[in-house]
Amino acid sequence: MYHSVFIVDKLTEEVLSKVLIPAMYAAQVKALMGWTSDEDAVYDYALLPSQLQAIEQLLERTLETPNCIYYLSGSEIRDEVNEVFC
């Protein structure tokens, strides 16, 4: 399973950035999101501030951008287009 954080402008709803979460963090992401099955990982989720902070700690980088909202997206296919790798 591949996960990415989408950073979306609140006003325009434009995707400003997509940040790949390395697969080695899949178990931590599952625990952070409270998923009980692997099937839960294929949906998109709006991230709470505490969840965003935990992901930032995993990635050892800041993702927070002014006037943006954050979504966690899961896919079985790795899409490298427009991704920022950590």
PDB file with SEQRES, HELIX, SHEET and CRYST1 records, atoms N, CA, C and O in Angstrom:
SEQRES   1 A   86  MET TYR HIS SER VAL PHE ILE VAL ASP LYS LEU THR GLU          
SEQRES   2 A   86  GLU VAL LEU SER LYS VAL LEU ILE PRO ALA MET TYR ALA          
SEQRES   3 A   86  ALA GLN VAL LYS ALA LEU MET GLY TRP THR SER ASP GLU          
SEQRES   4 A   86  ASP ALA VAL TYR ASP TYR ALA LEU LEU PRO SER GLN LEU          
SEQRES   5 A   86  GLN ALA ILE GLU GLN LEU LEU GLU ARG THR LEU GLU THR          
SEQRES   6 A   86  PRO ASN CYS ILE TYR TYR LEU SER GLY SER GLU ILE ARG          
SEQRES   7 A   86  ASP GLU VAL ASN GLU VAL PHE CYS                              
HELIX    1 AA1 ALA A   23  TYR A   25  5                                   3    
HELIX    2 AA2 ALA A   26  MET A   33  1                                   8    
HELIX    3 AA3 ASP A   38  VAL A   42  5                                   5    
HELIX    4 AA4 PRO A   49  LEU A   59  1                                  11    
SHEET    1 AA1 5 ASP A  44  ALA A  46  0                                        
SHEET    2 AA1 5 CYS A  68  SER A  75 -1                                        
SHEET    3 AA1 5 TYR A   2  ASP A   9 -1                                        
SHEET    4 AA1 5 VAL A  15  ILE A  21 -1                                        
SHEET    5 AA1 5 GLU A  83  VAL A  84  1                                        
CRYST1    1.000    1.000    1.000  90.00  90.00  90.00 P 1           1          
ATOM      1  N   MET A   1       0.842  -1.175   0.000  1.00  0.00           N  
ATOM      2  CA  MET A   1       0.000   0.000   0.000  1.00  0.00           C  
ATOM      3  C   MET A   1       0.890   1.241   0.000  1.00  0.00           C  
ATOM      4  O   MET A   1       1.891   1.309   0.714  1.00  0.00           O  
ATOM      5  N   TYR A   2       0.510   2.200  -0.801  1.00  0.00           N  
ATOM      6  CA  TYR A   2       1.245   3.459  -0.894  1.00  0.00           C  
ATOM      7  C   TYR A   2       0.362   4.582  -0.365  1.00  0.00           C  
ATOM      8  O   TYR A   2      -0.829   4.650  -0.671  1.00  0.00           O  
ATOM      9  N   HIS A   3       0.961   5.459   0.431  1.00  0.00           N  
ATOM     10  CA  HIS A   3       0.225   6.581   0.999  1.00  0.00           C  
ATOM     11  C   HIS A   3       0.891   7.887   0.607  1.00  0.00           C  
ATOM     12  O   HIS A   3       2.113   7.977   0.490  1.00  0.00           O  
ATOM     13  N   SER A   4       0.058   8.893   0.408  1.00  0.00           N  
ATOM     14  CA  SER A   4       0.534  10.237   0.109  1.00  0.00           C  
ATOM     15  C   SER A   4      -0.298  11.231   0.893  1.00  0.00           C  
ATOM     16  O   SER A   4      -1.466  10.987   1.196  1.00  0.00           O  
ATOM     17  N   VAL A   5       0.327  12.363   1.220  1.00  0.00           N  
ATOM     18  CA  VAL A   5      -0.391  13.485   1.806  1.00  0.00           C  
ATOM     19  C   VAL A   5      -0.594  14.507   0.698  1.00  0.00           C  
ATOM     20  O   VAL A   5       0.360  14.947   0.057  1.00  0.00           O  
ATOM     21  N   PHE A   6      -1.848  14.874   0.483  1.00  0.00           N  
ATOM     22  CA  PHE A   6      -2.175  15.930  -0.473  1.00  0.00           C  
ATOM     23  C   PHE A   6      -2.340  17.227   0.307  1.00  0.00           C  
ATOM     24  O   PHE A   6      -3.078  17.280   1.291  1.00  0.00           O  
ATOM     25  N   ILE A   7      -1.648  18.271  -0.137  1.00  0.00           N  
ATOM     26  CA  ILE A   7      -1.758  19.593   0.466  1.00  0.00           C  
ATOM     27  C   ILE A   7      -2.613  20.428  -0.481  1.00  0.00           C  
ATOM     28  O   ILE A   7      -2.236  20.669  -1.628  1.00  0.00           O  
ATOM     29  N   VAL A   8      -3.779  20.867   0.017  1.00  0.00           N  
ATOM     30  CA  VAL A   8      -4.797  21.495  -0.831  1.00  0.00           C  
ATOM     31  C   VAL A   8      -5.106  22.905  -0.328  1.00  0.00           C  
ATOM     32  O   VAL A   8      -5.336  23.112   0.864  1.00  0.00           O  
ATOM     33  N   ASP A   9      -5.109  23.865  -1.244  1.00  0.00           N  
ATOM     34  CA  ASP A   9      -5.455  25.246  -0.916  1.00  0.00           C  
ATOM     35  C   ASP A   9      -6.921  25.311  -0.477  1.00  0.00           C  
ATOM     36  O   ASP A   9      -7.804  24.799  -1.165  1.00  0.00           O  
ATOM     37  N   LYS A  10      -7.174  25.946   0.678  1.00  0.00           N  
ATOM     38  CA  LYS A  10      -8.541  26.026   1.215  1.00  0.00           C  
ATOM     39  C   LYS A  10      -9.490  26.802   0.307  1.00  0.00           C  
ATOM     40  O   LYS A  10     -10.668  26.457   0.206  1.00  0.00           O  
ATOM     41  N   LEU A  11      -8.994  27.841  -0.350  1.00  0.00           N  
ATOM     42  CA  LEU A  11      -9.870  28.697  -1.155  1.00  0.00           C  
ATOM     43  C   LEU A  11     -10.114  28.150  -2.549  1.00  0.00           C  
ATOM     44  O   LEU A  11     -11.255  28.092  -3.005  1.00  0.00           O  
ATOM     45  N   THR A  12      -9.050  27.751  -3.224  1.00  0.00           N  
ATOM     46  CA  THR A  12      -9.182  27.317  -4.620  1.00  0.00           C  
ATOM     47  C   THR A  12      -9.399  25.818  -4.760  1.00  0.00           C  
ATOM     48  O   THR A  12      -9.812  25.344  -5.818  1.00  0.00           O  
ATOM     49  N   GLU A  13      -9.120  25.072  -3.694  1.00  0.00           N  
ATOM     50  CA  GLU A  13      -9.175  23.606  -3.691  1.00  0.00           C  
ATOM     51  C   GLU A  13      -8.169  22.990  -4.663  1.00  0.00           C  
ATOM     52  O   GLU A  13      -8.313  21.836  -5.069  1.00  0.00           O  
ATOM     53  N   GLU A  14      -7.158  23.763  -5.029  1.00  0.00           N  
ATOM     54  CA  GLU A  14      -6.090  23.280  -5.901  1.00  0.00           C  
ATOM     55  C   GLU A  14      -5.103  22.453  -5.081  1.00  0.00           C  
ATOM     56  O   GLU A  14      -4.738  22.827  -3.967  1.00  0.00           O  
ATOM     57  N   VAL A  15      -4.679  21.328  -5.645  1.00  0.00           N  
ATOM     58  CA  VAL A  15      -3.651  20.522  -4.994  1.00  0.00           C  
ATOM     59  C   VAL A  15      -2.317  21.226  -5.210  1.00  0.00           C  
ATOM     60  O   VAL A  15      -1.851  21.363  -6.341  1.00  0.00           O  
ATOM     61  N   LEU A  16      -1.710  21.670  -4.115  1.00  0.00           N  
ATOM     62  CA  LEU A  16      -0.448  22.391  -4.194  1.00  0.00           C  
ATOM     63  C   LEU A  16       0.745  21.457  -4.178  1.00  0.00           C  
ATOM     64  O   LEU A  16       1.785  21.748  -4.769  1.00  0.00           O  
ATOM     65  N   SER A  17       0.588  20.335  -3.498  1.00  0.00           N  
ATOM     66  CA  SER A  17       1.698  19.399  -3.377  1.00  0.00           C  
ATOM     67  C   SER A  17       1.165  18.030  -2.982  1.00  0.00           C  
ATOM     68  O   SER A  17       0.106  17.898  -2.369  1.00  0.00           O  
ATOM     69  N   LYS A  18       1.927  17.029  -3.351  1.00  0.00           N  
ATOM     70  CA  LYS A  18       1.618  15.647  -2.987  1.00  0.00           C  
ATOM     71  C   LYS A  18       2.914  15.049  -2.456  1.00  0.00           C  
ATOM     72  O   LYS A  18       3.919  15.011  -3.166  1.00  0.00           O  
ATOM     73  N   VAL A  19       2.894  14.586  -1.225  1.00  0.00           N  
ATOM     74  CA  VAL A  19       4.099  14.083  -0.571  1.00  0.00           C  
ATOM     75  C   VAL A  19       3.943  12.592  -0.300  1.00  0.00           C  
ATOM     76  O   VAL A  19       3.032  12.171   0.412  1.00  0.00           O  
ATOM     77  N   LEU A  20       4.832  11.809  -0.868  1.00  0.00           N  
ATOM     78  CA  LEU A  20       4.814  10.366  -0.676  1.00  0.00           C  
ATOM     79  C   LEU A  20       5.302  10.009   0.719  1.00  0.00           C  
ATOM     80  O   LEU A  20       6.312  10.530   1.191  1.00  0.00           O  
ATOM     81  N   ILE A  21       4.572   9.115   1.370  1.00  0.00           N  
ATOM     82  CA  ILE A  21       5.023   8.551   2.640  1.00  0.00           C  
ATOM     83  C   ILE A  21       5.679   7.217   2.302  1.00  0.00           C  
ATOM     84  O   ILE A  21       5.016   6.326   1.772  1.00  0.00           O  
ATOM     85  N   PRO A  22       6.965   7.063   2.598  1.00  0.00           N  
ATOM     86  CA  PRO A  22       7.641   5.810   2.264  1.00  0.00           C  
ATOM     87  C   PRO A  22       6.919   4.590   2.846  1.00  0.00           C  
ATOM     88  O   PRO A  22       6.386   4.640   3.955  1.00  0.00           O  
ATOM     89  N   ALA A  23       6.913   3.511   2.089  1.00  0.00           N  
ATOM     90  CA  ALA A  23       6.204   2.283   2.461  1.00  0.00           C  
ATOM     91  C   ALA A  23       6.664   1.725   3.805  1.00  0.00           C  
ATOM     92  O   ALA A  23       5.906   1.017   4.469  1.00  0.00           O  
ATOM     93  N   MET A  24       7.884   2.030   4.212  1.00  0.00           N  
ATOM     94  CA  MET A  24       8.385   1.501   5.490  1.00  0.00           C  
ATOM     95  C   MET A  24       7.595   2.045   6.685  1.00  0.00           C  
ATOM     96  O   MET A  24       7.719   1.521   7.792  1.00  0.00           O  
ATOM     97  N   TYR A  25       6.787   3.087   6.474  1.00  0.00           N  
ATOM     98  CA  TYR A  25       5.979   3.660   7.547  1.00  0.00           C  
ATOM     99  C   TYR A  25       4.526   3.185   7.521  1.00  0.00           C  
ATOM    100  O   TYR A  25       3.695   3.731   8.247  1.00  0.00           O  
ATOM    101  N   ALA A  26       4.205   2.200   6.716  1.00  0.00           N  
ATOM    102  CA  ALA A  26       2.814   1.752   6.562  1.00  0.00           C  
ATOM    103  C   ALA A  26       2.186   1.330   7.895  1.00  0.00           C  
ATOM    104  O   ALA A  26       1.036   1.674   8.167  1.00  0.00           O  
ATOM    105  N   ALA A  27       2.913   0.602   8.714  1.00  0.00           N  
ATOM    106  CA  ALA A  27       2.364   0.149  10.003  1.00  0.00           C  
ATOM    107  C   ALA A  27       2.098   1.329  10.937  1.00  0.00           C  
ATOM    108  O   ALA A  27       1.090   1.347  11.643  1.00  0.00           O  
ATOM    109  N   GLN A  28       2.999   2.310  10.941  1.00  0.00           N  
ATOM    110  CA  GLN A  28       2.803   3.491  11.786  1.00  0.00           C  
ATOM    111  C   GLN A  28       1.603   4.310  11.314  1.00  0.00           C  
ATOM    112  O   GLN A  28       0.839   4.825  12.130  1.00  0.00           O  
ATOM    113  N   VAL A  29       1.440   4.429  10.000  1.00  0.00           N  
ATOM    114  CA  VAL A  29       0.298   5.168   9.454  1.00  0.00           C  
ATOM    115  C   VAL A  29      -1.003   4.458   9.819  1.00  0.00           C  
ATOM    116  O   VAL A  29      -1.979   5.104  10.199  1.00  0.00           O  
ATOM    117  N   LYS A  30      -1.017   3.142   9.706  1.00  0.00           N  
ATOM    118  CA  LYS A  30      -2.212   2.361  10.054  1.00  0.00           C  
ATOM    119  C   LYS A  30      -2.592   2.585  11.519  1.00  0.00           C  
ATOM    120  O   LYS A  30      -3.766   2.785  11.830  1.00  0.00           O  
ATOM    121  N   ALA A  31      -1.617   2.554  12.409  1.00  0.00           N  
ATOM    122  CA  ALA A  31      -1.881   2.766  13.835  1.00  0.00           C  
ATOM    123  C   ALA A  31      -2.341   4.204  14.097  1.00  0.00           C  
ATOM    124  O   ALA A  31      -3.284   4.428  14.856  1.00  0.00           O  
ATOM    125  N   LEU A  32      -1.682   5.162  13.478  1.00  0.00           N  
ATOM    126  CA  LEU A  32      -2.024   6.571  13.646  1.00  0.00           C  
ATOM    127  C   LEU A  32      -3.466   6.859  13.234  1.00  0.00           C  
ATOM    128  O   LEU A  32      -4.171   7.618  13.899  1.00  0.00           O  
ATOM    129  N   MET A  33      -3.890   6.253  12.143  1.00  0.00           N  
ATOM    130  CA  MET A  33      -5.234   6.493  11.620  1.00  0.00           C  
ATOM    131  C   MET A  33      -6.295   5.637  12.311  1.00  0.00           C  
ATOM    132  O   MET A  33      -7.490   5.872  12.131  1.00  0.00           O  
ATOM    133  N   GLY A  34      -5.871   4.652  13.095  1.00  0.00           N  
ATOM    134  CA  GLY A  34      -6.818   3.804  13.808  1.00  0.00           C  
ATOM    135  C   GLY A  34      -7.515   2.789  12.924  1.00  0.00           C  
ATOM    136  O   GLY A  34      -8.624   2.349  13.227  1.00  0.00           O  
ATOM    137  N   TRP A  35      -6.868   2.418  11.836  1.00  0.00           N  
ATOM    138  CA  TRP A  35      -7.459   1.448  10.916  1.00  0.00           C  
ATOM    139  C   TRP A  35      -7.409   0.058  11.528  1.00  0.00           C  
ATOM    140  O   TRP A  35      -6.416  -0.322  12.149  1.00  0.00           O  
ATOM    141  N   THR A  36      -8.481  -0.692  11.350  1.00  0.00           N  
ATOM    142  CA  THR A  36      -8.535  -2.051  11.882  1.00  0.00           C  
ATOM    143  C   THR A  36      -8.258  -3.100  10.814  1.00  0.00           C  
ATOM    144  O   THR A  36      -7.989  -4.259  11.133  1.00  0.00           O  
ATOM    145  N   SER A  37      -8.323  -2.698   9.546  1.00  0.00           N  
ATOM    146  CA  SER A  37      -8.016  -3.643   8.472  1.00  0.00           C  
ATOM    147  C   SER A  37      -7.242  -2.923   7.373  1.00  0.00           C  
ATOM    148  O   SER A  37      -7.258  -1.695   7.288  1.00  0.00           O  
ATOM    149  N   ASP A  38      -6.574  -3.695   6.544  1.00  0.00           N  
ATOM    150  CA  ASP A  38      -5.813  -3.114   5.441  1.00  0.00           C  
ATOM    151  C   ASP A  38      -6.730  -2.449   4.416  1.00  0.00           C  
ATOM    152  O   ASP A  38      -6.302  -1.545   3.699  1.00  0.00           O  
ATOM    153  N   GLU A  39      -7.974  -2.886   4.342  1.00  0.00           N  
ATOM    154  CA  GLU A  39      -8.932  -2.289   3.404  1.00  0.00           C  
ATOM    155  C   GLU A  39      -9.234  -0.830   3.742  1.00  0.00           C  
ATOM    156  O   GLU A  39      -9.604  -0.055   2.860  1.00  0.00           O  
ATOM    157  N   ASP A  40      -9.080  -0.453   5.011  1.00  0.00           N  
ATOM    158  CA  ASP A  40      -9.315   0.938   5.409  1.00  0.00           C  
ATOM    159  C   ASP A  40      -8.320   1.892   4.754  1.00  0.00           C  
ATOM    160  O   ASP A  40      -8.592   3.088   4.642  1.00  0.00           O  
ATOM    161  N   ALA A  41      -7.186   1.381   4.327  1.00  0.00           N  
ATOM    162  CA  ALA A  41      -6.104   2.218   3.810  1.00  0.00           C  
ATOM    163  C   ALA A  41      -6.319   2.705   2.384  1.00  0.00           C  
ATOM    164  O   ALA A  41      -5.541   3.532   1.909  1.00  0.00           O  
ATOM    165  N   VAL A  42      -7.335   2.229   1.688  1.00  0.00           N  
ATOM    166  CA  VAL A  42      -7.507   2.607   0.283  1.00  0.00           C  
ATOM    167  C   VAL A  42      -8.389   3.849   0.097  1.00  0.00           C  
ATOM    168  O   VAL A  42      -8.642   4.255  -1.037  1.00  0.00           O  
ATOM    169  N   TYR A  43      -8.846   4.439   1.162  1.00  0.00           N  
ATOM    170  CA  TYR A  43      -9.715   5.616   1.078  1.00  0.00           C  
ATOM    171  C   TYR A  43      -8.911   6.890   1.315  1.00  0.00           C  
ATOM    172  O   TYR A  43      -7.735   6.841   1.677  1.00  0.00           O  
ATOM    173  N   ASP A  44      -9.565   8.028   1.104  1.00  0.00           N  
ATOM    174  CA  ASP A  44      -8.961   9.327   1.392  1.00  0.00           C  
ATOM    175  C   ASP A  44      -9.506   9.829   2.721  1.00  0.00           C  
ATOM    176  O   ASP A  44     -10.692   9.678   3.014  1.00  0.00           O  
ATOM    177  N   TYR A  45      -8.631  10.428   3.521  1.00  0.00           N  
ATOM    178  CA  TYR A  45      -9.012  10.906   4.845  1.00  0.00           C  
ATOM    179  C   TYR A  45      -8.507  12.322   5.050  1.00  0.00           C  
ATOM    180  O   TYR A  45      -7.351  12.620   4.751  1.00  0.00           O  
ATOM    181  N   ALA A  46      -9.369  13.203   5.560  1.00  0.00           N  
ATOM    182  CA  ALA A  46      -8.925  14.520   6.001  1.00  0.00           C  
ATOM    183  C   ALA A  46      -8.110  14.310   7.273  1.00  0.00           C  
ATOM    184  O   ALA A  46      -8.531  13.592   8.180  1.00  0.00           O  
ATOM    185  N   LEU A  47      -6.952  14.936   7.330  1.00  0.00           N  
ATOM    186  CA  LEU A  47      -6.075  14.755   8.484  1.00  0.00           C  
ATOM    187  C   LEU A  47      -6.369  15.786   9.565  1.00  0.00           C  
ATOM    188  O   LEU A  47      -6.534  16.973   9.283  1.00  0.00           O  
ATOM    189  N   LEU A  48      -6.432  15.321  10.791  1.00  0.00           N  
ATOM    190  CA  LEU A  48      -6.523  16.202  11.945  1.00  0.00           C  
ATOM    191  C   LEU A  48      -5.152  16.825  12.181  1.00  0.00           C  
ATOM    192  O   LEU A  48      -4.146  16.252  11.763  1.00  0.00           O  
ATOM    193  N   PRO A  49      -5.083  17.980  12.839  1.00  0.00           N  
ATOM    194  CA  PRO A  49      -3.774  18.583  13.119  1.00  0.00           C  
ATOM    195  C   PRO A  49      -2.815  17.628  13.837  1.00  0.00           C  
ATOM    196  O   PRO A  49      -1.622  17.607  13.534  1.00  0.00           O  
ATOM    197  N   SER A  50      -3.326  16.849  14.776  1.00  0.00           N  
ATOM    198  CA  SER A  50      -2.461  15.906  15.501  1.00  0.00           C  
ATOM    199  C   SER A  50      -1.937  14.802  14.580  1.00  0.00           C  
ATOM    200  O   SER A  50      -0.802  14.350  14.738  1.00  0.00           O  
ATOM    201  N   GLN A  51      -2.758  14.367  13.620  1.00  0.00           N  
ATOM    202  CA  GLN A  51      -2.318  13.345  12.666  1.00  0.00           C  
ATOM    203  C   GLN A  51      -1.256  13.913  11.721  1.00  0.00           C  
ATOM    204  O   GLN A  51      -0.274  13.240  11.406  1.00  0.00           O  
ATOM    205  N   LEU A  52      -1.459  15.152  11.273  1.00  0.00           N  
ATOM    206  CA  LEU A  52      -0.465  15.798  10.418  1.00  0.00           C  
ATOM    207  C   LEU A  52       0.863  15.927  11.156  1.00  0.00           C  
ATOM    208  O   LEU A  52       1.919  15.655  10.584  1.00  0.00           O  
ATOM    209  N   GLN A  53       0.820  16.337  12.411  1.00  0.00           N  
ATOM    210  CA  GLN A  53       2.049  16.472  13.197  1.00  0.00           C  
ATOM    211  C   GLN A  53       2.762  15.130  13.352  1.00  0.00           C  
ATOM    212  O   GLN A  53       3.988  15.070  13.269  1.00  0.00           O  
ATOM    213  N   ALA A  54       2.016  14.071  13.573  1.00  0.00           N  
ATOM    214  CA  ALA A  54       2.624  12.744  13.705  1.00  0.00           C  
ATOM    215  C   ALA A  54       3.281  12.315  12.396  1.00  0.00           C  
ATOM    216  O   ALA A  54       4.362  11.727  12.412  1.00  0.00           O  
ATOM    217  N   ILE A  55       2.643  12.602  11.272  1.00  0.00           N  
ATOM    218  CA  ILE A  55       3.229  12.266   9.966  1.00  0.00           C  
ATOM    219  C   ILE A  55       4.478  13.105   9.725  1.00  0.00           C  
ATOM    220  O   ILE A  55       5.469  12.602   9.195  1.00  0.00           O  
ATOM    221  N   GLU A  56       4.441  14.376  10.109  1.00  0.00           N  
ATOM    222  CA  GLU A  56       5.627  15.224   9.980  1.00  0.00           C  
ATOM    223  C   GLU A  56       6.788  14.657  10.794  1.00  0.00           C  
ATOM    224  O   GLU A  56       7.935  14.699  10.349  1.00  0.00           O  
ATOM    225  N   GLN A  57       6.503  14.132  11.971  1.00  0.00           N  
ATOM    226  CA  GLN A  57       7.553  13.525  12.794  1.00  0.00           C  
ATOM    227  C   GLN A  57       8.120  12.278  12.130  1.00  0.00           C  
ATOM    228  O   GLN A  57       9.331  12.061  12.158  1.00  0.00           O  
ATOM    229  N   LEU A  58       7.257  11.456  11.533  1.00  0.00           N  
ATOM    230  CA  LEU A  58       7.733  10.268  10.816  1.00  0.00           C  
ATOM    231  C   LEU A  58       8.665  10.653   9.672  1.00  0.00           C  
ATOM    232  O   LEU A  58       9.718  10.046   9.475  1.00  0.00           O  
ATOM    233  N   LEU A  59       8.255  11.677   8.921  1.00  0.00           N  
ATOM    234  CA  LEU A  59       9.002  12.085   7.732  1.00  0.00           C  
ATOM    235  C   LEU A  59      10.172  13.006   8.045  1.00  0.00           C  
ATOM    236  O   LEU A  59      11.021  13.265   7.193  1.00  0.00           O  
ATOM    237  N   GLU A  60      10.205  13.497   9.286  1.00  0.00           N  
ATOM    238  CA  GLU A  60      11.240  14.438   9.717  1.00  0.00           C  
ATOM    239  C   GLU A  60      11.281  15.674   8.826  1.00  0.00           C  
ATOM    240  O   GLU A  60      12.346  16.132   8.413  1.00  0.00           O  
ATOM    241  N   ARG A  61      10.090  16.202   8.542  1.00  0.00           N  
ATOM    242  CA  ARG A  61       9.979  17.440   7.761  1.00  0.00           C  
ATOM    243  C   ARG A  61       8.638  18.097   8.041  1.00  0.00           C  
ATOM    244  O   ARG A  61       7.699  17.449   8.505  1.00  0.00           O  
ATOM    245  N   THR A  62       8.561  19.377   7.757  1.00  0.00           N  
ATOM    246  CA  THR A  62       7.337  20.136   7.959  1.00  0.00           C  
ATOM    247  C   THR A  62       6.517  20.141   6.681  1.00  0.00           C  
ATOM    248  O   THR A  62       7.032  20.447   5.605  1.00  0.00           O  
ATOM    249  N   LEU A  63       5.251  19.805   6.800  1.00  0.00           N  
ATOM    250  CA  LEU A  63       4.339  19.834   5.661  1.00  0.00           C  
ATOM    251  C   LEU A  63       3.360  20.992   5.763  1.00  0.00           C  
ATOM    252  O   LEU A  63       2.767  21.406   4.766  1.00  0.00           O  
ATOM    253  N   GLU A  64       3.194  21.512   6.974  1.00  0.00           N  
ATOM    254  CA  GLU A  64       2.185  22.536   7.203  1.00  0.00           C  
ATOM    255  C   GLU A  64       2.439  23.750   6.318  1.00  0.00           C  
ATOM    256  O   GLU A  64       3.544  24.291   6.265  1.00  0.00           O  
ATOM    257  N   THR A  65       1.377  24.158   5.623  1.00  0.00           N  
ATOM    258  CA  THR A  65       1.409  25.276   4.693  1.00  0.00           C  
ATOM    259  C   THR A  65       0.231  26.182   5.039  1.00  0.00           C  
ATOM    260  O   THR A  65      -0.871  25.688   5.272  1.00  0.00           O  
ATOM    261  N   PRO A  66       0.444  27.511   5.078  1.00  0.00           N  
ATOM    262  CA  PRO A  66      -0.658  28.413   5.439  1.00  0.00           C  
ATOM    263  C   PRO A  66      -1.872  28.252   4.519  1.00  0.00           C  
ATOM    264  O   PRO A  66      -1.733  28.060   3.311  1.00  0.00           O  
ATOM    265  N   ASN A  67      -3.049  28.333   5.111  1.00  0.00           N  
ATOM    266  CA  ASN A  67      -4.324  28.299   4.379  1.00  0.00           C  
ATOM    267  C   ASN A  67      -4.529  27.028   3.562  1.00  0.00           C  
ATOM    268  O   ASN A  67      -5.074  27.074   2.459  1.00  0.00           O  
ATOM    269  N   CYS A  68      -4.098  25.911   4.099  1.00  0.00           N  
ATOM    270  CA  CYS A  68      -4.253  24.642   3.389  1.00  0.00           C  
ATOM    271  C   CYS A  68      -4.928  23.602   4.271  1.00  0.00           C  
ATOM    272  O   CYS A  68      -4.941  23.707   5.497  1.00  0.00           O  
ATOM    273  N   ILE A  69      -5.488  22.597   3.609  1.00  0.00           N  
ATOM    274  CA  ILE A  69      -6.014  21.424   4.288  1.00  0.00           C  
ATOM    275  C   ILE A  69      -5.236  20.216   3.777  1.00  0.00           C  
ATOM    276  O   ILE A  69      -4.609  20.271   2.719  1.00  0.00           O  
ATOM    277  N   TYR A  70      -5.282  19.141   4.526  1.00  0.00           N  
ATOM    278  CA  TYR A  70      -4.421  17.990   4.256  1.00  0.00           C  
ATOM    279  C   TYR A  70      -5.249  16.721   4.200  1.00  0.00           C  
ATOM    280  O   TYR A  70      -6.121  16.486   5.037  1.00  0.00           O  
ATOM    281  N   TYR A  71      -4.959  15.912   3.199  1.00  0.00           N  
ATOM    282  CA  TYR A  71      -5.645  14.636   3.027  1.00  0.00           C  
ATOM    283  C   TYR A  71      -4.620  13.521   2.930  1.00  0.00           C  
ATOM    284  O   TYR A  71      -3.574  13.676   2.301  1.00  0.00           O  
ATOM    285  N   LEU A  72      -4.928  12.409   3.552  1.00  0.00           N  
ATOM    286  CA  LEU A  72      -4.124  11.204   3.402  1.00  0.00           C  
ATOM    287  C   LEU A  72      -4.834  10.324   2.391  1.00  0.00           C  
ATOM    288  O   LEU A  72      -6.020  10.026   2.534  1.00  0.00           O  
ATOM    289  N   SER A  73      -4.107   9.917   1.379  1.00  0.00           N  
ATOM    290  CA  SER A  73      -4.682   9.091   0.326  1.00  0.00           C  
ATOM    291  C   SER A  73      -3.902   7.792   0.229  1.00  0.00           C  
ATOM    292  O   SER A  73      -2.676   7.785   0.339  1.00  0.00           O  
ATOM    293  N   GLY A  74      -4.612   6.699   0.023  1.00  0.00           N  
ATOM    294  CA  GLY A  74      -3.978   5.401  -0.127  1.00  0.00           C  
ATOM    295  C   GLY A  74      -4.261   4.808  -1.487  1.00  0.00           C  
ATOM    296  O   GLY A  74      -5.326   5.021  -2.067  1.00  0.00           O  
ATOM    297  N   SER A  75      -3.290   4.058  -1.990  1.00  0.00           N  
ATOM    298  CA  SER A  75      -3.440   3.423  -3.294  1.00  0.00           C  
ATOM    299  C   SER A  75      -2.595   2.161  -3.330  1.00  0.00           C  
ATOM    300  O   SER A  75      -1.562   2.066  -2.668  1.00  0.00           O  
ATOM    301  N   GLU A  76      -3.046   1.207  -4.105  1.00  0.00           N  
ATOM    302  CA  GLU A  76      -2.252  -0.004  -4.297  1.00  0.00           C  
ATOM    303  C   GLU A  76      -1.227   0.190  -5.407  1.00  0.00           C  
ATOM    304  O   GLU A  76      -0.338  -0.639  -5.599  1.00  0.00           O  
ATOM    305  N   ILE A  77      -1.363   1.302  -6.139  1.00  0.00           N  
ATOM    306  CA  ILE A  77      -0.452   1.608  -7.241  1.00  0.00           C  
ATOM    307  C   ILE A  77       0.338   2.851  -6.880  1.00  0.00           C  
ATOM    308  O   ILE A  77      -0.232   3.848  -6.438  1.00  0.00           O  
ATOM    309  N   ARG A  78       1.622   2.795  -7.062  1.00  0.00           N  
ATOM    310  CA  ARG A  78       2.467   3.946  -6.762  1.00  0.00           C  
ATOM    311  C   ARG A  78       2.413   4.923  -7.923  1.00  0.00           C  
ATOM    312  O   ARG A  78       2.769   4.582  -9.051  1.00  0.00           O  
ATOM    313  N   ASP A  79       1.966   6.136  -7.642  1.00  0.00           N  
ATOM    314  CA  ASP A  79       1.877   7.203  -8.636  1.00  0.00           C  
ATOM    315  C   ASP A  79       2.945   8.232  -8.307  1.00  0.00           C  
ATOM    316  O   ASP A  79       2.826   8.963  -7.323  1.00  0.00           O  
ATOM    317  N   GLU A  80       3.976   8.292  -9.115  1.00  0.00           N  
ATOM    318  CA  GLU A  80       5.095   9.177  -8.824  1.00  0.00           C  
ATOM    319  C   GLU A  80       4.961  10.546  -9.474  1.00  0.00           C  
ATOM    320  O   GLU A  80       5.840  11.389  -9.297  1.00  0.00           O  
ATOM    321  N   VAL A  81       3.903  10.789 -10.210  1.00  0.00           N  
ATOM    322  CA  VAL A  81       3.736  12.075 -10.873  1.00  0.00           C  
ATOM    323  C   VAL A  81       3.472  13.155  -9.830  1.00  0.00           C  
ATOM    324  O   VAL A  81       2.586  13.012  -8.987  1.00  0.00           O  
ATOM    325  N   ASN A  82       4.241  14.227  -9.891  1.00  0.00           N  
ATOM    326  CA  ASN A  82       4.087  15.386  -9.007  1.00  0.00           C  
ATOM    327  C   ASN A  82       4.283  15.053  -7.533  1.00  0.00           C  
ATOM    328  O   ASN A  82       3.716  15.726  -6.672  1.00  0.00           O  
ATOM    329  N   GLU A  83       5.057  14.051  -7.231  1.00  0.00           N  
ATOM    330  CA  GLU A  83       5.296  13.715  -5.834  1.00  0.00           C  
ATOM    331  C   GLU A  83       6.587  14.351  -5.352  1.00  0.00           C  
ATOM    332  O   GLU A  83       7.537  14.536  -6.111  1.00  0.00           O  
ATOM    333  N   VAL A  84       6.593  14.675  -4.084  1.00  0.00           N  
ATOM    334  CA  VAL A  84       7.788  15.159  -3.418  1.00  0.00           C  
ATOM    335  C   VAL A  84       8.235  14.030  -2.510  1.00  0.00           C  
ATOM    336  O   VAL A  84       7.487  13.608  -1.629  1.00  0.00           O  
ATOM    337  N   PHE A  85       9.436  13.542  -2.715  1.00  0.00           N  
ATOM    338  CA  PHE A  85       9.914  12.413  -1.925  1.00  0.00           C  
ATOM    339  C   PHE A  85      10.638  12.909  -0.686  1.00  0.00           C  
ATOM    340  O   PHE A  85      11.352  13.911  -0.726  1.00  0.00           O  
ATOM    341  N   CYS A  86      10.447  12.207   0.397  1.00  0.00           N  
ATOM    342  CA  CYS A  86      11.078  12.574   1.662  1.00  0.00           C  
ATOM    343  C   CYS A  86      12.390  11.843   1.823  1.00  0.00           C  
ATOM    344  O   CYS A  86      13.076  12.020   2.830  1.00  0.00           O  
TER     345      CYS A  86                                                      
END                                                                             
